[in-house]
Amino acid sequence: MAELLASGGTPEMVRAVLDNGADAVYVGAKGWSRRRAQYEMDDDQVLVSAEYARSLGKILRVAFNTLPASREIPLLLAKVEKFTSAGIRDFILTDVGAMRELSLRFPGIRIHASVGCTIINSDDAWFYKDAGATRIVAECRMGREEMRRIREEVGVGLEVLVHATTCYTLLGRCTMSSYTRQESRVDAEGKNHFLGSPNRGGLCYRVCLAEWNQVGENGETEAERLILPNQAYFLVDDIPALIDLGVDTIKIQGREYSVPLVGRMVRFYRALIDAYMEDRSSFRIDPWKEQMAGIVSARDGERREKTKGLISESLGA
């Protein structure tokens, strides 16, 4: 049966995710996980949250899905050693060198190649499997046929985002935020936080969702108030097919959403998955799509407010 994985931006959210039916939760190590610090966790919070997950027979994963500088690798290794010593075995990574090093130094850990790796085909999956990944996150545009090939030919675990945000480029490849705001700040541990660069421990300001003018080569305005495609989505219709395909993990993003909304999303997906598993032959998706409409409305409202704040912060800096 596919694992249901959801995000935990705070210890309170971790508890809500697990209490509402997720099999696993992922959290971000502070400064290492492509989010604002308020949605990441310090070491003590990670350890307490991991203990709570274990008490329920569930799993906590820690995301180190930024790209570390060479001088930051010892910091990463020390933090992973601290977590593994406390029983944590699951890590989300983007940097291929870090994957290789962790797989060699910490036998038995499970490495998930992040969506930021932009894995779009079976050759990519082979590459990350060889680097030490035990499970890979499919790029948001990957079709089911390619997923099937990865399952059958590569033999690596497959994780699919059913609630996430697309990007006008590819997730993890955009540098647009750094053009509007780029600051560097080294914390007490020696980790550099680059505001405006999510790949280096900062965050995305979603400036693509500001209104843009299209200007011709002679400076004339060809179109006004354009917004680049960067849409949040739910793949409710696809879940039965993903389960039948044998995906290992169905994943929900959303550390920046409110705890009640995240809990509501997890409850919804838990109930949908369980209903399909109990009676596949008579399962119908339409009633679930009606329930999802209310969640989409709440999600979109929270996302709009967060996006306005991020754009304002970036352009006003």
Backbone bond lengths (Angstrom), bond angles and torsions (degrees), N, CA, C in turn:
res aa  C-N    CA-C-N  psi(-1)  N-CA   C-N-CA  omega(-1)  CA-C   N-CA-C  phi
1 M - - - 1.465 - - 1.521 109.82 -
2 A 1.314 117.22 139.84 1.461 121.36 -178.69 1.520 110.92 -66.33
3 E 1.316 115.14 137.32 1.462 122.23 175.51 1.528 109.44 -75.32
4 L 1.326 116.86 139.54 1.460 121.84 173.37 1.518 108.20 -99.68
5 L 1.332 116.55 118.43 1.458 123.77 -176.59 1.519 109.46 -117.60
6 A 1.320 117.40 133.33 1.461 121.21 178.17 1.523 109.73 -135.78
7 S 1.327 115.05 168.72 1.458 121.03 -172.55 1.518 112.36 -93.22
8 G 1.345 114.86 147.69 1.455 120.51 175.98 1.515 110.43 -126.35
9 G 1.311 116.83 101.58 1.451 120.36 -178.23 1.517 113.72 -83.40
10 T 1.317 116.63 -17.18 1.468 123.29 178.90 1.527 107.61 -144.95
11 P 1.339 118.03 162.32 1.474 118.65 174.73 1.521 112.58 -56.92
12 E 1.328 116.90 -36.85 1.466 120.20 177.21 1.523 110.98 -61.88
13 M 1.329 116.86 -41.25 1.464 120.27 179.30 1.522 111.12 -68.35
14 V 1.319 117.85 -37.49 1.465 121.04 176.35 1.523 110.25 -55.44
15 R 1.322 116.38 -47.90 1.461 120.35 -179.80 1.528 111.38 -63.79
16 A 1.322 116.45 -40.56 1.469 119.78 179.76 1.527 110.90 -64.23
17 V 1.325 116.28 -42.70 1.464 121.09 179.64 1.524 110.72 -61.14
18 L 1.324 116.79 -48.65 1.460 120.40 -177.11 1.524 111.71 -71.94
19 D 1.325 117.06 -38.99 1.466 120.26 -179.19 1.520 112.26 -68.99
20 N 1.324 117.07 -23.68 1.468 120.45 -178.62 1.523 113.56 -95.11
21 G 1.340 116.89 5.91 1.457 117.97 167.99 1.507 117.51 118.57
22 A 1.328 120.15 -0.12 1.459 119.98 176.54 1.525 109.86 -69.15
23 D 1.327 115.95 145.67 1.463 120.99 175.98 1.522 111.62 -81.60
24 A 1.331 115.79 -24.10 1.457 120.67 -177.12 1.519 108.86 -151.65
25 V 1.337 115.31 158.20 1.461 121.67 178.79 1.523 107.73 -135.08
26 Y 1.330 116.40 145.12 1.464 118.67 174.16 1.516 109.66 -117.36
27 V 1.332 114.60 142.99 1.456 121.95 -179.74 1.520 108.54 -128.93
28 G 1.325 115.55 159.95 1.461 120.52 -179.48 1.514 111.33 -104.92
29 A 1.335 116.06 128.59 1.461 119.61 172.05 1.526 108.44 -68.68
30 K 1.320 116.65 134.91 1.462 120.99 -172.79 1.532 111.63 -58.31
31 G 1.355 114.02 123.78 1.457 120.67 -179.69 1.510 114.79 88.25
32 W 1.334 117.07 -2.26 1.470 119.95 -172.81 1.533 113.41 -123.63
33 S 1.327 119.45 9.09 1.468 115.63 -167.03 1.524 116.35 -138.49
34 R 1.325 117.74 32.05 1.464 120.94 168.57 1.529 113.61 61.72
35 R 1.311 117.67 31.88 1.458 120.15 177.14 1.524 109.38 -142.15
36 R 1.317 115.73 162.33 1.454 120.81 172.05 1.530 109.02 -60.35
37 A 1.341 115.82 147.42 1.464 121.02 -174.18 1.527 112.43 -55.59
38 Q 1.340 118.35 -31.10 1.458 120.05 -177.32 1.525 112.35 -67.94
39 Y 1.344 117.35 -15.97 1.461 121.14 177.64 1.525 111.84 -105.80
40 E 1.328 116.29 11.85 1.456 121.67 174.33 1.531 109.17 -111.70
41 M 1.333 117.10 175.50 1.460 120.08 -176.50 1.521 111.09 -128.53
42 D 1.327 115.37 143.42 1.456 118.43 171.55 1.529 108.68 -77.70
43 D 1.308 116.29 172.88 1.464 120.44 -172.95 1.524 112.54 -59.55
44 D 1.311 117.15 -43.49 1.467 119.81 -178.60 1.523 111.38 -62.68
45 Q 1.324 116.84 -40.31 1.464 120.12 178.64 1.524 110.92 -65.14
46 V 1.330 116.56 -39.28 1.468 120.28 177.19 1.519 110.36 -60.87
47 L 1.330 116.78 -46.70 1.460 120.69 -176.32 1.525 111.58 -65.79
48 V 1.328 117.37 -41.18 1.465 120.45 178.49 1.529 110.36 -65.66
49 S 1.319 116.42 -40.81 1.467 120.54 179.83 1.530 110.98 -66.49
50 A 1.323 116.43 -38.35 1.467 120.25 178.08 1.523 110.90 -63.90
51 E 1.321 116.73 -39.35 1.460 120.68 178.44 1.521 110.64 -64.93
52 Y 1.326 116.93 -38.73 1.462 119.62 177.76 1.529 110.59 -64.82
53 A 1.329 116.66 -42.65 1.463 119.80 177.98 1.534 110.71 -59.97
54 R 1.330 116.98 -44.92 1.464 120.22 179.48 1.527 111.93 -62.56
55 S 1.326 116.50 -34.92 1.463 119.41 -179.63 1.524 111.90 -63.68
56 L 1.340 115.98 -21.97 1.462 121.32 178.57 1.526 112.32 -100.50
57 G 1.336 116.44 2.34 1.451 120.07 -176.58 1.516 112.59 73.59
58 K 1.351 116.69 27.32 1.460 121.33 -177.08 1.532 110.50 -118.00
59 I 1.316 116.47 -179.82 1.469 122.06 -169.76 1.517 110.46 -118.69
60 L 1.327 116.35 139.52 1.462 122.37 169.57 1.521 108.95 -114.45
61 R 1.337 116.61 130.63 1.468 122.40 175.80 1.518 109.28 -111.46
62 V 1.313 115.36 145.54 1.458 120.77 179.76 1.521 108.80 -112.13
63 A 1.336 115.91 127.95 1.460 121.35 -179.42 1.524 110.89 -92.15
64 F 1.338 115.11 123.29 1.465 123.60 167.87 1.534 106.10 -119.85
65 N 1.318 116.78 57.92 1.461 119.99 -168.86 1.527 113.57 -99.50
66 T 1.341 116.26 34.11 1.455 120.85 167.29 1.523 108.38 -106.25
67 L 1.324 116.12 174.41 1.464 121.46 -177.82 1.528 108.60 -102.01
68 P 1.330 118.83 107.37 1.457 120.50 -175.59 1.520 112.63 -78.17
69 A 1.328 115.78 146.85 1.457 120.81 168.74 1.526 108.49 -71.60
70 S 1.328 116.70 160.67 1.474 120.00 -178.03 1.517 111.61 -55.79
71 R 1.331 117.07 -41.55 1.464 120.00 -177.74 1.526 112.27 -69.87
72 E 1.340 117.50 -12.78 1.457 120.67 179.83 1.528 113.07 -92.20
73 I 1.329 117.26 -10.61 1.460 120.21 -179.38 1.528 112.21 -58.73
74 P 1.359 119.33 -44.48 1.469 118.04 176.66 1.528 113.26 -59.04
75 L 1.337 117.68 -33.81 1.466 120.76 176.72 1.522 110.60 -64.63
76 L 1.330 115.67 -42.65 1.460 121.01 178.94 1.527 110.60 -62.83
77 L 1.318 116.84 -46.47 1.461 120.67 -178.41 1.526 111.30 -62.76
78 A 1.330 115.94 -40.84 1.464 119.17 -179.99 1.517 111.43 -65.22
79 K 1.329 116.34 -38.99 1.461 119.82 -178.99 1.532 110.64 -69.68
80 V 1.328 116.41 -40.86 1.468 119.65 177.73 1.523 110.48 -64.65
81 E 1.329 117.24 -39.92 1.462 119.89 177.71 1.530 110.78 -61.39
82 K 1.320 116.38 -40.13 1.467 120.36 178.02 1.526 110.68 -62.01
83 F 1.321 116.29 -43.27 1.461 120.13 -178.49 1.532 112.02 -70.91
84 T 1.335 117.08 -42.47 1.467 118.99 179.89 1.529 110.85 -65.35
85 S 1.324 117.07 -34.79 1.467 120.46 177.85 1.521 111.11 -62.86
86 A 1.335 115.93 -25.85 1.467 120.95 178.75 1.526 111.91 -92.90
87 G 1.336 117.31 6.60 1.459 120.43 174.61 1.513 116.24 99.02
88 I 1.331 118.60 0.83 1.468 121.19 177.98 1.526 108.81 -78.43
89 R 1.323 116.77 131.79 1.461 121.19 -175.60 1.528 114.04 -124.90
90 D 1.306 117.72 -3.65 1.471 120.61 -173.32 1.521 110.32 -117.29
91 F 1.345 116.30 127.97 1.460 121.64 -177.06 1.526 110.19 -137.25
92 I 1.334 115.13 143.00 1.465 122.42 176.93 1.519 107.72 -107.61
93 L 1.340 116.42 124.86 1.457 121.66 -175.29 1.524 110.55 -133.13
94 T 1.336 114.96 154.67 1.458 121.49 172.81 1.521 111.15 -114.12
95 D 1.321 116.97 -38.01 1.458 121.26 -174.82 1.534 110.33 -74.28
96 V 1.332 116.12 122.59 1.464 120.08 -174.34 1.523 111.55 -68.85
97 G 1.334 117.77 -34.44 1.448 120.30 177.04 1.519 111.97 -64.89
98 A 1.330 116.22 -39.63 1.465 120.79 177.20 1.527 110.57 -64.57
99 M 1.335 116.84 -39.10 1.463 119.73 177.26 1.525 110.76 -58.39
100 R 1.332 115.84 -49.69 1.459 120.40 -178.61 1.524 110.97 -59.88
101 E 1.332 116.60 -45.35 1.459 120.33 -177.17 1.522 111.40 -65.52
102 L 1.319 117.17 -43.26 1.459 119.94 -179.86 1.527 111.47 -66.91
103 S 1.320 117.17 -39.36 1.466 119.73 -179.62 1.523 111.49 -64.66
104 L 1.339 117.39 -31.46 1.463 121.36 178.75 1.526 112.24 -79.23
105 R 1.333 116.47 -39.07 1.461 120.59 -175.28 1.522 113.53 -82.31
106 F 1.323 116.41 -27.54 1.467 119.64 -174.74 1.531 109.74 -127.03
107 P 1.322 117.27 74.63 1.473 119.97 -179.72 1.519 111.09 -57.61
108 G 1.315 114.84 139.51 1.460 119.79 177.69 1.511 114.64 95.42
109 I 1.349 118.36 -9.79 1.458 118.26 176.33 1.528 109.35 -75.88
110 R 1.307 115.52 160.24 1.469 121.68 178.71 1.523 108.36 -112.22
111 I 1.325 115.03 120.90 1.458 121.25 -176.11 1.524 109.11 -107.68
112 H 1.321 115.06 127.88 1.465 121.78 177.56 1.527 108.06 -107.41
113 A 1.324 116.67 121.53 1.459 121.03 176.95 1.517 108.64 -77.09
114 S 1.336 116.46 117.02 1.458 123.46 -171.54 1.528 112.43 -63.88
115 V 1.339 115.41 162.09 1.463 120.29 173.55 1.520 110.68 -60.13
116 G 1.337 117.65 -23.77 1.454 121.19 177.08 1.510 113.77 -67.59
117 C 1.325 118.05 -11.40 1.471 120.99 175.02 1.531 111.78 -73.81
118 T 1.329 116.55 -13.52 1.472 122.56 179.69 1.527 110.95 55.96
119 I 1.301 116.15 56.83 1.468 121.74 178.40 1.521 108.16 -84.74
120 I 1.323 115.57 110.76 1.467 120.22 -173.65 1.524 113.62 -115.40
121 N 1.342 118.12 -7.56 1.459 119.65 -178.61 1.529 109.98 -156.19
122 S 1.331 116.42 177.08 1.461 120.82 -175.08 1.522 111.92 -68.48
123 D 1.334 118.76 -30.51 1.462 120.43 177.02 1.527 110.62 -62.97
124 D 1.341 116.16 -42.17 1.470 119.69 175.65 1.521 110.40 -61.23
125 A 1.321 116.35 -42.59 1.460 120.59 -179.02 1.531 110.98 -62.06
126 W 1.341 116.68 -41.70 1.466 120.21 176.78 1.525 110.36 -59.68
127 F 1.327 117.07 -43.43 1.460 122.31 -177.67 1.530 110.72 -58.11
128 Y 1.327 116.17 -48.17 1.464 119.37 -177.39 1.525 111.74 -74.89
129 K 1.310 117.64 -30.64 1.460 119.16 174.18 1.529 109.80 -63.14
130 D 1.330 117.03 -43.76 1.460 120.84 178.47 1.526 111.77 -62.89
131 A 1.338 116.77 -28.32 1.468 121.00 179.33 1.524 112.50 -79.59
132 G 1.322 116.78 -8.41 1.454 119.72 177.48 1.515 115.89 121.19
133 A 1.343 117.94 -3.39 1.466 120.14 -179.14 1.524 110.44 -70.18
134 T 1.319 115.97 134.82 1.454 120.91 174.80 1.529 111.84 -98.48
135 R 1.325 115.60 -16.69 1.463 121.54 177.58 1.520 108.48 -148.06
136 I 1.317 116.83 142.83 1.464 120.76 179.90 1.523 110.13 -121.71
137 V 1.338 115.80 146.84 1.460 121.56 176.94 1.519 108.26 -95.53
138 A 1.307 116.66 122.61 1.463 120.93 -179.19 1.522 110.31 -68.16
139 E 1.327 116.82 138.27 1.460 120.85 173.18 1.523 108.30 -60.63
140 C 1.328 116.26 147.27 1.467 121.21 -169.00 1.526 113.72 -59.04
141 R 1.325 118.18 -24.62 1.464 120.61 -177.64 1.526 113.20 -94.68
142 M 1.322 117.57 2.90 1.465 120.28 -177.76 1.527 110.72 -66.51
143 G 1.329 116.04 132.57 1.454 121.30 178.28 1.518 112.07 -83.79
144 R 1.327 115.88 165.22 1.465 119.89 -176.62 1.521 112.91 -67.48
145 E 1.316 117.57 -29.43 1.465 118.83 178.99 1.523 111.10 -65.38
146 E 1.340 115.96 -40.32 1.461 119.05 176.77 1.517 110.60 -67.22
147 M 1.332 117.51 -37.50 1.465 120.16 175.17 1.523 110.54 -59.75
148 R 1.308 116.40 -41.84 1.466 120.13 179.89 1.526 110.82 -62.48
149 R 1.310 116.62 -41.55 1.466 120.01 178.75 1.526 110.88 -61.88
150 I 1.318 116.25 -41.87 1.467 119.75 179.96 1.522 110.41 -64.19
151 R 1.313 116.63 -43.11 1.464 119.94 179.03 1.530 110.70 -61.88
152 E 1.331 117.04 -43.90 1.460 120.93 -172.68 1.521 112.96 -82.19
153 E 1.349 117.20 -38.50 1.458 120.36 -171.99 1.522 113.96 -95.32
154 V 1.323 117.05 -34.80 1.461 120.46 -173.96 1.529 111.31 -94.58
155 G 1.311 116.35 -36.40 1.448 119.45 178.18 1.514 113.58 72.86
156 V 1.320 116.81 27.63 1.455 121.40 176.02 1.528 107.93 -105.79
157 G 1.324 116.95 150.29 1.453 119.36 178.32 1.513 112.07 -62.27
158 L 1.334 116.85 150.45 1.459 121.71 -174.34 1.521 110.44 -124.91
159 E 1.328 115.39 128.77 1.459 123.34 -179.17 1.521 108.32 -119.02
160 V 1.326 117.49 132.35 1.462 121.75 -175.73 1.526 109.64 -125.94
161 L 1.323 115.42 130.21 1.458 122.02 176.73 1.524 109.55 -79.22
162 V 1.327 116.70 119.47 1.462 119.77 175.77 1.516 111.61 -103.51
163 H 1.323 116.83 -11.07 1.460 121.04 168.24 1.502 106.86 -140.27
164 A 1.325 115.90 114.46 1.464 120.84 -177.33 1.517 108.22 -159.26
165 T 1.318 115.67 -167.17 1.454 122.50 178.36 1.519 108.73 -127.43
166 T 1.308 116.96 127.14 1.452 119.65 174.54 1.526 108.97 -75.21
167 C 1.306 116.54 176.75 1.457 121.64 178.63 1.519 107.50 -137.52
168 Y 1.338 116.75 151.18 1.458 118.18 179.89 1.528 110.80 -69.79
169 T 1.337 116.87 -16.51 1.470 120.67 170.03 1.523 106.88 -106.89
170 L 1.309 117.42 -116.54 1.454 123.63 172.18 1.523 107.14 -130.68
171 L 1.313 117.09 143.19 1.457 120.30 -177.70 1.528 110.11 -56.80
172 G 1.317 114.93 130.36 1.451 120.32 179.77 1.514 114.64 90.28
173 R 1.335 117.69 -4.49 1.463 120.47 -176.12 1.527 113.39 -109.56
174 C 1.319 117.50 -5.05 1.464 120.50 -174.71 1.523 110.89 -85.47
175 T 1.333 116.05 140.57 1.473 121.79 176.34 1.530 111.16 -121.59
176 M 1.325 116.78 14.26 1.457 120.35 -172.99 1.528 112.66 -61.13
177 S 1.335 117.80 -39.23 1.462 119.86 -177.74 1.521 112.33 -58.73
178 S 1.325 116.60 -34.00 1.463 119.69 -176.09 1.523 112.10 -68.28
179 Y 1.329 117.93 -16.84 1.463 120.32 177.92 1.523 112.04 -78.51
180 T 1.313 116.39 -21.91 1.464 119.61 179.48 1.519 112.62 -99.50
181 R 1.327 115.87 -30.73 1.466 118.71 177.98 1.521 109.04 -155.18
182 Q 1.319 115.66 125.05 1.451 120.40 177.98 1.522 108.61 -141.69
183 E 1.304 116.15 111.59 1.453 121.97 178.24 1.520 109.14 -129.52
184 S 1.314 115.73 149.59 1.452 121.62 -179.86 1.521 108.97 -120.41
185 R 1.347 116.21 130.69 1.453 120.37 -179.32 1.519 109.01 -143.69
186 V 1.317 116.82 122.42 1.461 121.83 179.10 1.519 109.25 -93.67
187 D 1.345 116.97 128.13 1.458 119.76 -178.31 1.531 110.62 -86.13
188 A 1.320 115.85 -177.92 1.468 121.04 -174.07 1.529 112.29 -64.69
189 E 1.335 116.92 -24.01 1.457 120.01 179.97 1.524 112.90 -86.04
190 G 1.339 116.22 -12.08 1.463 120.03 -178.44 1.513 114.62 101.77
191 K 1.336 116.68 4.97 1.467 120.68 178.02 1.514 109.69 -84.57
192 N 1.323 116.62 131.07 1.454 121.64 179.55 1.527 109.74 -88.25
193 H 1.325 116.99 128.55 1.459 123.01 177.34 1.524 107.43 -106.60
194 F 1.322 116.72 118.97 1.459 121.01 -180.00 1.524 109.28 -104.28
195 L 1.341 117.13 97.11 1.461 118.95 175.15 1.522 108.55 -62.00
196 G 1.314 115.99 133.20 1.454 121.11 -177.08 1.512 113.15 95.34
197 S 1.337 117.31 -7.18 1.465 120.71 179.40 1.523 109.52 -130.84
198 P 1.323 118.08 90.08 1.459 119.57 -179.06 1.520 113.00 -60.45
199 N 1.319 117.69 -27.49 1.457 120.11 179.96 1.526 112.76 -68.26
200 R 1.344 117.71 -17.22 1.458 121.09 -178.44 1.528 112.02 -117.77
201 G 1.299 117.63 24.76 1.454 120.36 174.25 1.513 114.80 99.33
202 G 1.330 116.61 12.58 1.459 120.15 176.68 1.515 110.81 -104.49
203 L 1.314 116.70 -136.68 1.453 119.66 -179.50 1.515 110.32 -150.83
204 C 1.312 115.68 161.53 1.466 122.15 176.08 1.527 108.66 -87.99
205 Y 1.329 116.22 128.81 1.461 120.70 179.49 1.529 112.71 -89.79
206 R 1.329 117.56 2.64 1.479 122.78 177.63 1.529 111.67 54.87
207 V 1.304 116.79 36.90 1.465 118.54 -179.55 1.524 111.63 -67.09
208 C 1.321 117.91 -17.12 1.463 119.76 175.00 1.526 110.80 -61.83
209 L 1.335 116.95 -23.57 1.466 120.57 -178.92 1.523 113.33 -90.40
210 A 1.339 116.04 2.76 1.467 118.81 168.29 1.529 108.38 -73.19
211 E 1.302 116.83 166.94 1.470 119.82 179.29 1.532 109.38 -85.15
212 W 1.320 115.13 131.12 1.463 121.88 -175.72 1.525 110.25 -119.20
213 N 1.320 115.92 151.13 1.460 121.80 170.39 1.523 109.18 -103.58
214 Q 1.317 115.44 140.64 1.465 120.67 174.69 1.525 108.35 -93.77
215 V 1.325 115.88 120.06 1.464 121.74 -174.39 1.520 109.64 -112.97
216 G 1.330 115.75 133.21 1.455 121.25 179.12 1.516 112.04 -77.09
217 E 1.321 115.86 176.38 1.465 120.84 -175.11 1.525 112.47 -66.36
218 N 1.297 118.28 -20.31 1.471 120.99 178.35 1.531 112.27 -99.40
219 G 1.326 116.18 9.44 1.452 120.20 177.38 1.509 114.80 90.78
220 E 1.321 117.68 -0.20 1.463 119.47 -179.40 1.537 110.07 -78.51
221 T 1.337 115.91 145.76 1.459 121.08 178.49 1.522 109.40 -81.23
222 E 1.318 116.22 119.07 1.462 121.54 -177.96 1.536 112.17 -95.25
223 A 1.307 116.40 -28.00 1.465 120.63 178.25 1.527 107.41 -157.25
224 E 1.322 116.19 150.37 1.460 121.15 -177.02 1.528 111.35 -121.99
225 R 1.339 114.48 155.04 1.463 123.74 171.47 1.530 112.28 56.63
226 L 1.318 115.15 44.33 1.459 120.67 177.24 1.528 109.79 -84.88
227 I 1.317 116.39 146.07 1.454 122.46 175.01 1.525 107.79 -122.52
228 L 1.308 116.87 127.75 1.453 120.94 179.84 1.530 109.78 -71.62
229 P 1.332 117.53 148.59 1.473 119.70 -177.25 1.518 111.98 -68.41
230 N 1.318 115.97 119.58 1.460 123.17 176.54 1.521 105.70 -155.95
231 Q 1.312 116.26 83.06 1.450 120.66 -168.32 1.527 112.13 -111.29
232 A 1.327 115.82 138.36 1.456 120.25 170.07 1.530 108.43 -77.45
233 Y 1.309 116.93 148.94 1.463 119.44 -177.14 1.517 110.86 -146.14
234 F 1.336 114.79 160.43 1.453 123.58 169.12 1.521 107.71 -125.07
235 L 1.322 117.79 137.91 1.462 121.36 178.92 1.527 110.47 -108.04
236 V 1.302 116.09 56.44 1.457 119.86 -177.44 1.526 110.78 -61.61
237 D 1.329 117.29 -45.18 1.458 121.04 -176.72 1.523 112.23 -60.01
238 D 1.332 117.38 -29.81 1.459 121.37 -172.45 1.528 113.95 -84.39
239 I 1.316 117.94 -13.50 1.464 119.19 -170.91 1.535 113.15 -60.33
240 P 1.343 120.64 -45.65 1.468 117.98 177.18 1.527 112.83 -57.55
241 A 1.330 117.16 -42.27 1.464 119.78 179.91 1.525 111.52 -67.20
242 L 1.325 117.39 -36.10 1.463 120.45 178.35 1.526 110.54 -66.04
243 I 1.318 116.71 -40.45 1.463 120.04 177.22 1.520 110.43 -63.74
244 D 1.340 116.88 -44.95 1.462 120.72 178.94 1.523 111.41 -63.00
245 L 1.317 116.54 -32.74 1.461 121.34 178.80 1.525 111.58 -69.22
246 G 1.307 116.55 -22.82 1.451 120.41 178.19 1.514 114.77 93.29
247 V 1.354 117.93 24.62 1.460 118.89 177.44 1.529 108.70 -61.75
248 D 1.329 115.38 147.81 1.454 120.27 -175.70 1.521 113.07 -83.56
249 T 1.342 115.82 -33.39 1.465 119.63 -174.78 1.516 110.54 -138.21
250 I 1.316 115.94 132.79 1.456 123.36 169.74 1.519 106.46 -105.85
251 K 1.337 116.34 119.71 1.461 121.32 -166.04 1.523 112.04 -115.92
252 I 1.342 115.16 138.11 1.463 122.87 176.66 1.521 108.23 -115.48
253 Q 1.337 116.73 123.20 1.455 120.65 172.53 1.532 110.07 -86.13
254 G 1.351 116.65 170.54 1.459 118.48 171.22 1.502 116.74 135.52
255 R 1.343 118.07 40.29 1.464 119.43 -179.78 1.522 112.91 -62.28
256 E 1.350 116.87 -25.36 1.461 118.79 -175.95 1.532 113.14 -86.88
257 Y 1.332 118.42 -3.80 1.453 120.60 178.18 1.531 110.55 -80.49
258 S 1.317 115.81 166.83 1.461 119.75 179.71 1.524 110.38 -70.33
259 V 1.321 115.51 154.00 1.466 120.41 -179.67 1.534 111.66 -60.17
260 P 1.340 120.12 -44.99 1.468 118.65 178.34 1.528 113.19 -59.52
261 L 1.339 117.51 -38.88 1.463 119.67 -179.73 1.520 110.68 -68.04
262 V 1.318 117.71 -43.08 1.456 120.13 178.74 1.523 110.60 -62.66
263 G 1.335 117.18 -42.53 1.454 120.01 176.45 1.520 111.96 -60.41
264 R 1.314 116.13 -39.58 1.469 120.73 178.99 1.525 111.29 -64.90
265 M 1.333 117.11 -41.77 1.462 120.45 178.35 1.521 111.07 -63.13
266 V 1.321 116.64 -43.79 1.465 120.05 -179.32 1.524 110.67 -63.04
267 R 1.333 117.40 -44.18 1.470 120.63 178.55 1.523 110.50 -58.18
268 F 1.336 115.41 -42.54 1.459 120.11 -178.85 1.526 110.95 -61.13
269 Y 1.314 116.68 -51.57 1.464 120.06 -177.44 1.526 111.88 -67.12
270 R 1.343 117.11 -35.89 1.463 119.64 177.40 1.526 110.19 -61.00
271 A 1.324 115.64 -46.02 1.464 119.61 -178.62 1.519 111.19 -66.37
272 L 1.331 117.12 -40.64 1.464 120.45 -179.52 1.530 110.49 -63.75
273 I 1.316 117.40 -48.41 1.458 120.94 -179.10 1.524 110.56 -60.91
274 D 1.326 116.14 -44.92 1.465 119.53 -178.92 1.528 111.34 -64.34
275 A 1.330 116.47 -40.20 1.463 119.57 179.75 1.524 110.92 -63.39
276 Y 1.315 117.14 -41.36 1.465 119.95 179.47 1.526 110.67 -67.05
277 M 1.316 117.56 -41.54 1.462 120.41 -178.62 1.522 111.88 -66.80
278 E 1.318 116.67 -30.98 1.464 120.31 -178.17 1.525 112.59 -73.88
279 D 1.330 117.26 -32.86 1.473 119.24 -177.03 1.525 109.48 -155.14
280 R 1.314 116.16 81.11 1.467 120.41 -176.90 1.527 112.23 -65.24
281 S 1.309 116.95 -35.84 1.469 119.77 -173.27 1.522 113.37 -66.26
282 S 1.315 117.76 -35.18 1.466 119.68 -177.48 1.526 113.28 -105.39
283 F 1.332 116.91 5.76 1.467 120.57 -178.32 1.525 109.95 -66.62
284 R 1.339 116.36 136.65 1.465 122.86 176.13 1.526 108.85 -128.71
285 I 1.320 116.08 134.61 1.457 120.34 -173.21 1.526 112.90 -83.98
286 D 1.324 118.68 -23.72 1.470 120.68 -172.31 1.530 113.93 -56.07
287 P 1.334 120.53 -45.46 1.479 118.66 178.87 1.528 112.36 -60.98
288 W 1.297 117.24 -31.94 1.458 120.87 179.05 1.522 111.35 -71.96
289 K 1.319 116.20 -34.65 1.463 119.64 176.86 1.525 110.90 -65.41
290 E 1.318 116.84 -34.98 1.465 120.34 176.84 1.532 110.35 -65.13
291 Q 1.327 117.15 -42.34 1.470 120.14 177.26 1.525 111.38 -63.80
292 M 1.324 115.50 -37.31 1.459 120.12 -177.49 1.521 112.13 -65.61
293 A 1.306 118.16 -27.38 1.466 121.25 -176.52 1.531 111.17 -55.85
294 G 1.319 116.93 -41.85 1.459 119.78 179.53 1.513 112.41 -67.69
295 I 1.324 116.56 -37.30 1.463 120.57 177.98 1.518 110.42 -66.56
296 V 1.320 116.57 -41.43 1.469 120.61 178.85 1.519 110.67 -60.41
297 S 1.322 116.69 -42.69 1.458 120.41 -179.86 1.529 110.88 -62.03
298 A 1.327 116.56 -45.00 1.467 120.21 179.41 1.522 110.65 -65.99
299 R 1.324 116.94 -42.70 1.457 121.27 178.69 1.516 111.96 -60.67
300 D 1.333 116.26 -46.44 1.464 120.44 -178.72 1.529 111.46 -63.07
301 G 1.344 116.79 -38.04 1.457 119.79 179.07 1.519 111.60 -63.89
302 E 1.337 117.06 -44.97 1.464 119.89 178.54 1.525 110.97 -66.42
303 R 1.308 116.75 -39.03 1.469 119.54 -178.22 1.527 111.33 -66.49
304 R 1.333 117.21 -39.75 1.463 120.14 178.48 1.524 111.17 -59.67
305 E 1.329 116.53 -44.83 1.458 119.96 -179.40 1.525 111.23 -64.89
306 K 1.334 117.47 -42.24 1.457 120.70 178.29 1.524 110.69 -63.60
307 T 1.334 116.72 -40.07 1.463 120.40 -178.33 1.533 110.63 -66.01
308 K 1.333 117.32 -42.65 1.461 120.03 178.07 1.523 110.75 -58.69
309 G 1.310 116.02 -44.50 1.458 119.91 -179.47 1.516 112.56 -64.19
310 L 1.320 117.38 -41.21 1.468 121.23 -179.58 1.526 111.21 -66.15
311 I 1.326 116.40 -45.15 1.471 119.75 179.93 1.517 110.58 -63.22
312 S 1.337 116.83 -44.56 1.449 121.08 178.83 1.527 111.62 -60.60
313 E 1.317 115.99 -43.57 1.481 120.26 179.40 1.521 110.61 -63.39
314 S 1.309 116.54 -40.38 1.462 119.55 -177.90 1.521 112.57 -69.79
315 L 1.323 116.55 -49.07 1.462 120.22 -175.32 1.514 112.06 -75.96
316 G 1.339 117.46 -20.51 1.458 120.19 -179.15 1.511 113.65 -91.58
317 A 1.335 116.85 -2.11 1.469 120.09 -176.91 1.521 111.37 -71.07
